[in-house]
Amino acid sequence: MLFDRSQWIVSSSLFQVLKEASKTMKVIPPCQRSIQRCTCTKVDEEAAMIVSLTESLQSCKDELASCQSELESAKAEVDKWNTAFKQESFVPSRKSPEPQFVIDYIQTLKSSEKSLKEELEIAQMKLAIRDLKSQLKPESMKLQTDEDPEVDGEEQGSTPAGTSRMAYLEVINCKIIFSTFVLILLVYILILYCLDFFKDELRAANTVIAEMREIQAVRVDALEKAQATHAKEFEYLKNNLLTLQQSPRLVLTAAPENADAQK
């Protein structure tokens, strides 16, 4: 009897606990359950979108780091070229400049700039086609694409999404601007080097011309002196001829060899 009474007490206490719990518990209607499921799916989609954006941002960061390393290497190469031009290690002095490798490098930069511009145009065309497709899609397809992140990821392919596409285009623009800057800098350095070379050549030519003028001045002085001597001799011979014509019996003396002998 004591055992049955204890069982009855335990069962009654459990019944009271279950009764109080049933009062506090709320029954969730089916519509609220479907809303909760939709909320969970939207949260999952947003989380997947955040993950994809984070991955694209990380890829853009990696590409930016590689571009920065390329920029540093290009700066070092430009500094090396500048020091080489300053030290005149390309062409020896007093020789015609033939920096063919400079011209080849400039042509390489031009071709790389052209390829980067083509890549930028292709990326812009892809972006415009994607925007046009998104505008021409019906609302039902847009909702289906928004609800299915895997389809969105497949449509994206290798092209970055959202702001990452703009960052990709900005990186290509930076590459084009940098290659143009390097090209202009190399052309400017080449022009400066040619100007220095031609200045040296002009200075040397002016020195040679001055020396030739001095030599010509000395020669002109010698010719003027010889002309004066010849004029005096001609005058002397003319006087002798007149004297000879006036008196045929007069014996003519020999003409002096120079002006000092005449004096």
Backbone bond lengths (Angstrom), bond angles and torsions (degrees), N, CA, C in turn:
res aa  C-N    CA-C-N  psi(-1)  N-CA   C-N-CA  omega(-1)  CA-C   N-CA-C  phi
1 M - - - 1.464 - - 1.515 111.03 -
2 L 1.325 115.36 -39.23 1.467 117.62 178.91 1.522 110.26 -63.92
3 F 1.361 117.44 -37.98 1.465 121.10 179.99 1.507 111.02 -66.41
4 D 1.334 117.04 -41.53 1.468 119.76 178.71 1.511 110.68 -65.90
5 R 1.309 116.86 -36.93 1.468 120.01 -179.54 1.532 110.34 -67.36
6 S 1.326 116.12 -40.80 1.470 118.76 178.95 1.522 110.64 -65.77
7 Q 1.347 117.92 -39.08 1.463 120.41 176.48 1.516 110.77 -62.01
8 W 1.343 114.36 -40.48 1.479 117.23 -178.79 1.515 110.51 -66.10
9 I 1.342 117.07 -36.98 1.473 120.52 179.82 1.527 110.27 -66.09
10 V 1.340 116.37 -43.15 1.476 120.39 -179.86 1.507 110.81 -65.16
11 S 1.343 116.48 -44.06 1.463 119.70 -179.01 1.515 110.91 -65.23
12 S 1.338 116.78 -37.16 1.470 119.25 178.76 1.531 110.91 -67.91
13 S 1.333 116.90 -39.69 1.472 119.30 178.34 1.530 111.06 -65.61
14 L 1.327 116.96 -38.74 1.465 119.92 176.52 1.514 111.41 -64.83
15 F 1.339 115.49 -38.32 1.462 119.14 178.30 1.520 110.94 -63.22
16 Q 1.340 117.20 -40.54 1.465 120.44 178.01 1.530 111.53 -64.24
17 V 1.332 114.83 -42.07 1.479 118.55 179.95 1.522 110.77 -63.40
18 L 1.341 117.15 -44.40 1.466 120.39 179.15 1.514 111.58 -65.13
19 K 1.323 116.04 -35.15 1.465 119.72 178.89 1.520 111.17 -65.47
20 E 1.345 115.92 -45.04 1.470 119.17 178.25 1.532 111.52 -65.80
21 A 1.330 116.16 -36.43 1.471 119.18 178.85 1.516 111.13 -67.40
22 S 1.346 116.45 -37.45 1.464 119.10 178.04 1.516 111.56 -66.58
23 K 1.343 117.13 -28.92 1.462 119.63 176.40 1.533 111.57 -69.21
24 T 1.331 115.17 -40.36 1.470 118.56 -177.22 1.525 112.67 -78.14
25 M 1.327 119.76 -28.40 1.467 123.15 -178.25 1.518 110.92 -73.36
26 K 1.352 113.77 144.78 1.462 121.27 178.65 1.522 108.95 -114.59
27 V 1.282 115.34 140.37 1.464 121.19 178.43 1.523 108.59 -88.33
28 I 1.352 116.75 124.94 1.472 122.03 -179.22 1.517 108.74 -86.54
29 P 1.313 117.58 123.35 1.468 119.81 178.44 1.528 111.12 -67.88
30 P 1.334 117.95 161.13 1.482 120.85 179.86 1.520 113.12 -63.78
31 C 1.347 117.59 -34.84 1.473 119.22 -179.21 1.525 110.85 -64.40
32 Q 1.365 116.04 -40.94 1.462 118.71 178.02 1.524 111.06 -65.62
33 R 1.323 116.71 -34.10 1.464 119.19 176.99 1.533 110.91 -63.29
34 S 1.321 116.64 -42.96 1.481 119.37 178.51 1.518 111.20 -64.81
35 I 1.352 116.94 -37.27 1.472 120.15 178.10 1.523 110.24 -63.75
36 Q 1.347 115.50 -42.76 1.466 118.97 178.20 1.528 111.21 -62.52
37 R 1.341 116.41 -39.04 1.462 119.01 177.66 1.529 111.12 -64.35
38 C 1.352 116.71 -42.64 1.473 119.62 178.12 1.524 111.21 -62.44
39 T 1.349 114.95 -40.07 1.467 118.66 178.59 1.524 110.93 -62.78
40 C 1.327 115.62 -40.64 1.471 119.06 178.98 1.531 111.28 -64.42
41 T 1.348 116.03 -41.24 1.476 118.16 178.96 1.523 111.13 -65.64
42 K 1.346 117.43 -40.02 1.470 119.71 177.90 1.520 111.26 -63.93
43 V 1.332 115.69 -39.98 1.464 119.16 177.98 1.524 110.52 -63.26
44 D 1.341 115.69 -40.90 1.465 119.18 178.03 1.529 111.25 -63.88
45 E 1.362 115.33 -41.48 1.469 118.44 178.46 1.526 111.30 -63.32
46 E 1.336 116.09 -43.22 1.465 119.05 178.94 1.526 111.30 -64.01
47 A 1.334 115.66 -38.78 1.468 118.66 177.91 1.533 110.91 -64.64
48 A 1.347 115.74 -41.38 1.472 118.63 177.64 1.525 111.32 -64.26
49 M 1.347 116.14 -39.63 1.465 119.51 177.83 1.521 110.99 -63.95
50 I 1.329 116.58 -41.59 1.469 120.39 178.58 1.528 110.41 -62.61
51 V 1.335 115.72 -40.86 1.468 119.28 179.05 1.528 110.91 -63.60
52 S 1.365 116.09 -43.44 1.478 118.88 179.67 1.522 111.49 -65.14
53 L 1.344 116.41 -40.53 1.466 119.30 177.46 1.525 111.36 -64.52
54 T 1.340 116.07 -38.30 1.469 119.25 177.86 1.526 111.05 -63.93
55 E 1.338 115.57 -41.70 1.468 118.68 178.42 1.527 111.74 -64.31
56 S 1.362 115.99 -43.46 1.475 118.42 178.81 1.520 111.35 -64.84
57 L 1.350 116.14 -37.26 1.463 119.23 177.18 1.527 111.19 -64.55
58 Q 1.339 115.77 -39.73 1.464 119.03 178.12 1.529 111.20 -64.59
59 S 1.361 115.78 -39.49 1.475 118.52 177.53 1.519 111.25 -64.76
60 C 1.355 116.14 -38.59 1.471 119.14 176.69 1.527 110.95 -64.66
61 K 1.336 115.90 -38.98 1.468 119.05 177.61 1.530 111.06 -62.97
62 D 1.342 116.04 -42.31 1.468 119.21 178.18 1.526 111.43 -62.81
63 E 1.344 115.34 -42.33 1.468 118.77 179.09 1.517 111.19 -65.79
64 L 1.338 116.55 -37.73 1.461 119.97 177.62 1.529 110.95 -65.11
65 A 1.332 116.18 -39.07 1.469 119.17 177.39 1.527 111.16 -64.31
66 S 1.341 116.15 -40.60 1.473 118.51 177.17 1.523 111.31 -64.95
67 C 1.339 116.29 -38.21 1.474 119.34 177.25 1.526 110.92 -65.10
68 Q 1.325 116.53 -38.80 1.462 119.06 177.87 1.526 111.37 -64.78
69 S 1.333 116.07 -39.16 1.470 118.31 177.14 1.527 111.09 -65.42
70 E 1.343 116.27 -39.89 1.469 119.19 175.79 1.520 111.14 -62.88
71 L 1.333 116.16 -38.48 1.464 119.98 178.72 1.522 111.10 -63.67
72 E 1.339 116.27 -42.78 1.464 119.36 179.01 1.533 110.93 -63.66
73 S 1.331 115.97 -42.38 1.469 118.64 179.13 1.525 111.23 -65.11
74 A 1.333 116.21 -38.38 1.468 119.02 178.21 1.523 111.20 -66.95
75 K 1.345 117.01 -38.77 1.468 119.87 176.60 1.531 110.69 -61.95
76 A 1.331 115.88 -42.61 1.470 118.88 178.13 1.522 111.04 -62.93
77 E 1.327 116.61 -38.84 1.465 119.65 178.89 1.527 111.19 -66.71
78 V 1.337 116.67 -39.85 1.470 120.01 177.76 1.524 110.55 -64.33
79 D 1.334 117.00 -41.38 1.472 119.86 176.75 1.529 111.05 -61.83
80 K 1.324 116.11 -39.98 1.471 119.65 178.82 1.526 110.80 -63.45
81 W 1.337 115.72 -42.48 1.469 119.58 178.61 1.527 110.46 -64.64
82 N 1.320 116.23 -40.23 1.467 119.66 -178.64 1.525 111.26 -64.41
83 T 1.336 116.63 -44.26 1.467 119.50 177.85 1.526 111.20 -64.81
84 A 1.336 115.76 -36.78 1.466 118.49 178.30 1.527 111.23 -65.57
85 F 1.330 117.04 -38.64 1.460 120.00 176.79 1.522 110.86 -66.55
86 K 1.338 116.73 -40.70 1.460 119.31 -179.47 1.525 111.65 -65.62
87 Q 1.316 117.08 -38.15 1.463 120.69 179.97 1.527 113.06 -81.61
88 E 1.342 117.24 -2.30 1.466 122.66 179.37 1.528 110.85 55.44
89 S 1.312 114.73 43.64 1.462 118.95 178.91 1.523 112.48 -87.72
90 F 1.329 117.10 -5.76 1.457 119.31 178.95 1.530 111.32 -76.61
91 V 1.348 115.61 -54.28 1.459 120.89 -174.55 1.518 108.45 -128.80
92 P 1.351 120.49 136.62 1.469 120.71 174.90 1.519 111.03 -63.65
93 S 1.320 115.21 157.47 1.460 119.92 -178.93 1.517 110.35 -70.15
94 R 1.335 114.80 156.03 1.460 122.95 -179.89 1.536 112.41 61.75
95 K 1.319 116.51 30.65 1.453 121.35 174.61 1.514 108.74 -135.15
96 S 1.324 115.21 155.38 1.467 119.16 -178.38 1.523 109.48 -68.82
97 P 1.352 119.16 132.80 1.467 120.93 -178.05 1.525 111.09 -73.68
98 E 1.342 116.38 131.39 1.454 122.10 176.85 1.531 109.65 -133.44
99 P 1.329 118.95 62.75 1.479 120.57 179.91 1.521 110.77 -79.12
100 Q 1.328 116.29 72.10 1.456 120.29 -176.78 1.520 111.84 -65.18
101 F 1.333 115.54 -34.24 1.469 117.82 -179.70 1.522 111.18 -68.59
102 V 1.332 118.06 -27.88 1.469 120.14 174.71 1.521 109.73 -65.04
103 I 1.324 116.20 -43.28 1.465 120.14 179.30 1.526 110.37 -65.39
104 D 1.340 117.13 -39.65 1.467 120.27 177.93 1.522 111.12 -62.84
105 Y 1.337 115.93 -41.56 1.463 119.04 179.46 1.528 110.90 -65.67
106 I 1.331 116.85 -38.50 1.469 120.22 178.11 1.529 110.13 -64.34
107 Q 1.329 117.51 -40.82 1.457 120.44 176.93 1.523 111.45 -64.45
108 T 1.335 116.99 -37.10 1.470 120.20 176.17 1.521 111.09 -63.25
109 L 1.338 116.07 -42.12 1.463 119.47 177.67 1.529 111.21 -64.04
110 K 1.331 116.70 -38.32 1.464 119.23 178.02 1.520 111.13 -63.00
111 S 1.337 117.05 -43.94 1.463 120.33 179.36 1.522 111.47 -65.51
112 S 1.355 117.29 -39.80 1.467 119.53 177.88 1.521 110.86 -65.91
113 E 1.340 116.85 -38.19 1.466 119.78 177.07 1.525 110.60 -63.31
114 K 1.343 116.29 -40.13 1.457 120.06 179.10 1.523 110.83 -64.34
115 S 1.342 117.68 -42.60 1.467 120.81 178.96 1.521 111.19 -65.43
116 L 1.344 117.26 -38.47 1.464 119.83 177.50 1.521 111.14 -65.40
117 K 1.324 117.31 -38.87 1.464 119.65 177.21 1.524 110.94 -64.57
118 E 1.327 116.79 -40.39 1.461 119.83 177.05 1.526 111.04 -63.64
119 E 1.324 116.60 -41.03 1.465 120.09 177.96 1.520 111.19 -63.47
120 L 1.341 116.56 -39.88 1.460 120.50 177.63 1.519 110.79 -64.00
121 E 1.332 117.62 -42.69 1.461 120.37 178.80 1.523 111.06 -63.31
122 I 1.342 116.92 -40.48 1.465 120.05 178.87 1.526 110.84 -64.27
123 A 1.351 116.51 -42.82 1.467 119.81 179.11 1.524 110.86 -64.19
124 Q 1.332 117.53 -40.67 1.463 120.28 177.96 1.525 111.27 -64.95
125 M 1.337 117.06 -39.05 1.465 119.91 177.72 1.527 110.93 -65.30
126 K 1.343 116.84 -41.45 1.470 119.45 177.17 1.522 111.15 -61.46
127 L 1.336 115.77 -42.47 1.460 119.62 179.57 1.519 110.95 -64.36
128 A 1.347 117.25 -41.76 1.464 120.19 179.45 1.525 111.00 -65.85
129 I 1.346 117.62 -39.43 1.466 120.68 178.45 1.516 110.68 -65.11
130 R 1.332 116.99 -39.81 1.464 120.14 179.01 1.521 111.41 -65.44
131 D 1.338 116.35 -42.84 1.465 119.20 177.47 1.521 111.26 -64.16
132 L 1.345 116.87 -38.95 1.462 119.97 178.93 1.520 111.00 -66.21
133 K 1.336 116.81 -39.69 1.466 119.57 176.73 1.522 111.35 -62.81
134 S 1.336 115.76 -41.99 1.467 118.83 179.50 1.519 111.42 -65.73
135 Q 1.344 117.50 -31.87 1.464 119.86 178.13 1.524 111.77 -74.75
136 L 1.336 117.37 -34.26 1.464 120.65 -177.94 1.525 113.13 -83.33
137 K 1.318 118.60 -10.52 1.459 120.97 179.46 1.525 110.36 -69.01
138 P 1.333 117.85 141.20 1.474 118.57 172.71 1.521 111.13 -71.29
139 E 1.318 114.50 166.46 1.466 119.75 -176.46 1.521 111.64 -63.18
140 S 1.347 116.53 -36.98 1.469 118.88 -179.02 1.525 111.10 -64.68
141 M 1.342 116.25 -40.51 1.464 119.45 178.17 1.516 110.94 -66.64
142 K 1.351 116.47 -37.99 1.462 119.32 177.67 1.516 111.13 -61.95
143 L 1.388 116.04 -43.88 1.461 119.21 179.43 1.523 110.60 -64.47
144 Q 1.344 116.67 -39.78 1.462 119.49 179.37 1.523 111.33 -64.92
145 T 1.326 115.87 -38.54 1.465 119.31 178.75 1.516 111.05 -68.25
146 D 1.351 116.10 -38.39 1.462 119.05 178.58 1.515 111.79 -67.05
147 E 1.368 116.74 -34.80 1.459 119.23 -178.62 1.523 111.90 -77.36
148 D 1.339 118.71 -20.97 1.464 122.14 -177.00 1.523 109.12 -113.10
149 P 1.331 117.81 96.11 1.470 118.59 -178.31 1.520 113.35 -68.92
150 E 1.364 118.01 -23.15 1.456 119.36 -179.35 1.524 111.06 -67.85
151 V 1.359 115.96 -39.88 1.460 120.09 177.87 1.511 110.39 -64.19
152 D 1.338 115.15 -40.39 1.463 118.84 178.37 1.520 111.38 -62.27
153 G 1.331 115.46 -40.88 1.459 118.93 178.72 1.515 112.14 -65.98
154 E 1.385 116.79 -36.92 1.456 119.08 177.62 1.516 112.02 -67.33
155 E 1.370 116.70 -36.81 1.461 119.72 179.02 1.512 111.41 -68.63
156 Q 1.318 115.70 -31.45 1.460 118.17 -178.38 1.517 111.18 -68.43
157 G 1.329 117.24 -41.68 1.452 120.97 179.79 1.503 111.13 65.54
158 S 1.306 114.82 -132.11 1.464 120.13 -178.95 1.514 112.40 -89.35
159 T 1.355 118.76 -6.05 1.465 121.16 -179.31 1.512 109.61 -79.99
160 P 1.322 120.79 133.15 1.451 122.12 178.65 1.512 110.84 -64.73
161 A 1.334 116.61 159.58 1.460 121.93 -176.66 1.508 110.71 -107.35
162 G 1.386 114.73 148.98 1.463 120.43 172.52 1.509 112.68 61.46
163 T 1.319 113.63 -127.28 1.464 119.57 -178.49 1.518 112.26 -69.20
164 S 1.343 117.15 -21.85 1.465 118.73 179.66 1.524 111.30 -66.08
165 R 1.344 117.84 -32.30 1.465 119.66 176.00 1.514 110.79 -63.93
166 M 1.318 116.54 -42.28 1.462 119.53 177.68 1.522 110.78 -63.97
167 A 1.340 116.26 -38.71 1.466 118.93 177.31 1.523 110.91 -64.77
168 Y 1.329 116.61 -37.14 1.464 120.35 177.63 1.524 111.12 -62.97
169 L 1.336 116.14 -44.20 1.471 119.91 177.85 1.520 111.05 -65.07
170 E 1.335 116.93 -38.29 1.464 119.61 178.21 1.531 111.28 -64.70
171 V 1.331 116.64 -36.98 1.474 119.78 177.83 1.523 110.58 -63.90
172 I 1.338 116.92 -42.23 1.468 120.15 178.27 1.519 110.49 -64.54
173 N 1.355 116.55 -41.11 1.469 119.51 176.85 1.521 111.26 -60.94
174 C 1.340 116.32 -41.00 1.469 119.98 178.52 1.530 110.80 -62.90
175 K 1.331 116.95 -39.76 1.464 119.71 177.97 1.519 111.12 -62.53
176 I 1.345 116.65 -43.52 1.468 120.21 179.98 1.514 110.48 -63.89
177 I 1.341 116.74 -44.39 1.467 120.04 -179.37 1.521 110.46 -63.51
178 F 1.338 116.73 -40.56 1.462 119.27 -178.75 1.527 111.56 -67.22
179 S 1.341 116.77 -42.58 1.472 118.67 178.79 1.522 111.29 -64.23
180 T 1.357 116.86 -37.42 1.470 119.55 176.71 1.517 110.83 -65.12
181 F 1.341 116.43 -40.25 1.466 120.16 179.70 1.529 111.04 -63.87
182 V 1.335 116.07 -43.02 1.472 119.45 179.12 1.521 110.69 -64.50
183 L 1.341 116.30 -39.81 1.463 120.11 178.48 1.522 111.29 -62.29
184 I 1.339 116.66 -46.22 1.469 120.17 179.54 1.521 110.55 -63.98
185 L 1.336 116.56 -40.02 1.462 119.94 -179.52 1.529 111.45 -64.14
186 L 1.325 116.59 -42.56 1.464 119.48 179.44 1.528 111.56 -66.31
187 V 1.332 116.05 -39.87 1.471 118.70 177.28 1.523 110.55 -63.79
188 Y 1.344 115.75 -39.97 1.467 119.63 179.24 1.536 110.99 -64.17
189 I 1.348 115.96 -42.67 1.471 119.44 178.96 1.525 110.53 -64.33
190 L 1.342 116.59 -40.70 1.464 119.98 178.51 1.526 111.39 -63.20
191 I 1.342 116.52 -40.65 1.468 120.03 178.67 1.521 110.49 -64.81
192 L 1.345 116.65 -42.50 1.466 119.37 178.51 1.525 111.26 -62.01
193 Y 1.323 115.84 -41.81 1.467 118.87 179.61 1.526 110.99 -63.78
194 C 1.340 116.39 -43.65 1.471 119.34 178.64 1.524 111.25 -64.06
195 L 1.351 116.56 -38.01 1.464 119.22 178.00 1.525 111.12 -63.90
196 D 1.335 116.79 -42.99 1.471 119.33 177.53 1.529 111.13 -61.90
197 F 1.328 115.37 -42.60 1.463 118.66 -179.85 1.527 110.76 -62.71
198 F 1.343 116.43 -46.08 1.464 119.16 -178.78 1.526 111.59 -69.05
199 K 1.324 117.88 -29.53 1.465 119.68 174.23 1.531 110.68 -63.79
200 D 1.330 116.12 -43.98 1.471 119.16 177.19 1.526 111.31 -62.03
201 E 1.336 115.89 -43.09 1.463 119.01 179.05 1.528 111.16 -64.13
202 L 1.336 116.89 -40.12 1.465 119.98 179.00 1.524 111.27 -65.98
203 R 1.336 116.17 -38.51 1.463 119.85 177.78 1.531 110.78 -64.01
204 A 1.332 116.32 -42.56 1.468 119.58 178.03 1.528 111.37 -65.22
205 A 1.348 116.66 -39.91 1.469 119.79 178.42 1.524 111.30 -65.07
206 N 1.338 117.03 -38.97 1.471 119.85 177.59 1.528 111.30 -63.97
207 T 1.336 116.28 -37.82 1.473 119.44 177.44 1.529 111.21 -63.73
208 V 1.342 116.46 -43.72 1.471 120.40 178.92 1.525 110.61 -63.64
209 I 1.339 116.74 -40.28 1.470 120.37 179.60 1.524 110.66 -64.23
210 A 1.348 116.91 -40.93 1.470 119.74 178.42 1.528 111.18 -62.91
211 E 1.341 116.41 -42.63 1.467 119.21 177.78 1.530 111.45 -62.67
212 M 1.335 116.70 -42.25 1.467 119.83 178.71 1.531 111.53 -64.75
213 R 1.335 116.48 -35.79 1.465 119.07 177.23 1.533 111.25 -64.61
214 E 1.331 115.94 -41.00 1.470 118.65 177.28 1.532 111.12 -61.83
215 I 1.343 115.82 -43.67 1.470 119.14 178.88 1.524 110.73 -62.84
216 Q 1.335 116.74 -41.87 1.458 120.12 179.14 1.525 111.43 -64.89
217 A 1.349 116.05 -36.71 1.469 118.51 178.12 1.525 111.12 -63.85
218 V 1.347 116.00 -41.53 1.471 119.24 177.27 1.524 110.45 -62.71
219 R 1.312 116.85 -42.95 1.460 120.23 179.69 1.533 111.52 -64.64
220 V 1.331 116.16 -39.49 1.471 119.40 178.77 1.523 110.81 -63.83
221 D 1.356 116.27 -41.12 1.471 118.96 177.22 1.533 111.12 -61.17
222 A 1.331 116.38 -43.02 1.472 119.73 179.40 1.524 111.16 -63.62
223 L 1.342 116.62 -40.52 1.464 119.85 178.75 1.523 111.94 -66.44
224 E 1.349 116.21 -37.78 1.462 119.05 178.11 1.531 111.16 -64.62
225 K 1.337 115.67 -41.25 1.469 118.85 177.72 1.530 111.07 -64.00
226 A 1.329 117.10 -43.04 1.466 120.55 178.77 1.520 110.92 -63.91
227 Q 1.344 115.75 -38.28 1.459 119.02 178.76 1.535 111.12 -65.14
228 A 1.341 116.44 -39.87 1.470 119.48 177.94 1.527 110.94 -63.95
229 T 1.328 116.50 -41.62 1.469 120.28 178.00 1.519 111.30 -62.11
230 H 1.331 116.21 -44.10 1.457 120.63 179.35 1.525 111.04 -64.99
231 A 1.327 115.83 -35.06 1.468 118.42 178.00 1.525 111.10 -66.18
232 K 1.334 115.98 -40.70 1.470 119.01 178.08 1.528 111.14 -64.88
233 E 1.337 116.13 -43.21 1.463 119.57 178.30 1.527 111.13 -62.24
234 F 1.319 116.17 -40.10 1.460 119.77 179.05 1.528 111.06 -64.85
235 E 1.338 115.49 -39.91 1.469 119.06 177.85 1.532 110.90 -64.72
236 Y 1.317 115.06 -40.16 1.470 119.32 179.23 1.525 110.79 -63.93
237 L 1.322 116.22 -44.85 1.459 120.08 179.27 1.522 111.61 -66.02
238 K 1.306 115.62 -34.51 1.460 119.46 178.06 1.533 110.92 -65.78
239 N 1.342 115.85 -42.36 1.467 120.08 178.44 1.532 110.82 -64.14
240 N 1.326 115.90 -42.79 1.464 119.72 177.55 1.522 111.73 -61.65
241 L 1.339 115.46 -39.13 1.454 119.00 178.98 1.522 111.34 -64.71
242 L 1.321 116.70 -40.16 1.466 119.91 178.09 1.532 110.90 -65.64
243 T 1.331 114.77 -41.41 1.472 118.48 179.38 1.514 110.86 -64.86
244 L 1.328 115.18 -39.81 1.460 119.72 179.23 1.517 111.49 -65.35
245 Q 1.283 115.79 -37.07 1.456 118.90 178.36 1.530 112.07 -68.84
246 Q 1.347 115.85 -34.24 1.468 119.08 -178.76 1.537 111.65 -76.65
247 S 1.318 117.85 -40.31 1.469 119.64 179.11 1.510 108.83 -130.52
248 P 1.307 116.45 107.09 1.457 119.99 -177.25 1.511 112.83 -71.31
249 R 1.323 120.25 -20.77 1.461 121.88 -178.46 1.532 112.81 -80.91
250 L 1.309 117.33 -12.62 1.474 120.38 -176.95 1.525 109.51 -71.58
251 V 1.352 113.89 133.41 1.468 119.30 178.42 1.528 108.24 -89.53
252 L 1.325 115.98 125.23 1.474 120.55 -178.89 1.523 110.93 -83.64
253 T 1.275 116.28 139.01 1.473 121.74 175.49 1.527 109.70 -87.29
254 A 1.353 114.77 162.53 1.477 118.99 179.36 1.527 110.50 -72.09
255 A 1.288 115.20 147.72 1.472 120.10 -179.95 1.521 110.05 -72.92
256 P 1.324 118.65 142.49 1.477 120.68 177.62 1.515 111.01 -66.56
257 E 1.334 114.29 152.40 1.468 118.59 -178.32 1.520 112.25 -72.94
258 N 1.339 117.33 -33.84 1.461 119.46 179.95 1.509 109.26 -146.55
259 A 1.304 115.93 -173.74 1.462 120.71 -176.61 1.507 111.31 -70.55
260 D 1.333 119.64 -32.81 1.464 122.16 -179.52 1.520 110.81 -67.83
261 A 1.330 116.83 -38.28 1.464 120.11 178.52 1.516 110.86 -67.43
262 Q 1.377 114.99 -35.12 1.455 118.62 178.51 1.506 111.23 -64.94
263 K 1.356 116.35 -40.62 1.467 120.07 179.12 1.517 110.33 -66.68
